[in-house]
């Protein structure tokens, strides 16, 4: 993680890995939310919705 840390050039040279990791995290969150919503809407009982809404 801290292999090449140049003081002063931190913001100028962001490795493309950071953007990729950020994008992957966003995709994972969106997919998980979509799956959760799909399960909540499709399964009888709607237990997932109850858990999300706190009831």
C-alpha positions, 0 to 999 in steps of 0.5 A: 500500500505504502510502497511509493509515497512521495510527499507533495505529489500525493494528489497529482499521481493517484494510481489507477488501481484506486479508481478501479477499487472504488468502482468495484466497491460501488458496483458491489454495493449496487449489486448487493442492494439490487439483489436484496431488493429483488429478494425482498420483493420476490419472496413471500413474507417480506422479511428483508423489508422488515429488517431494513425498515427496522420493524 
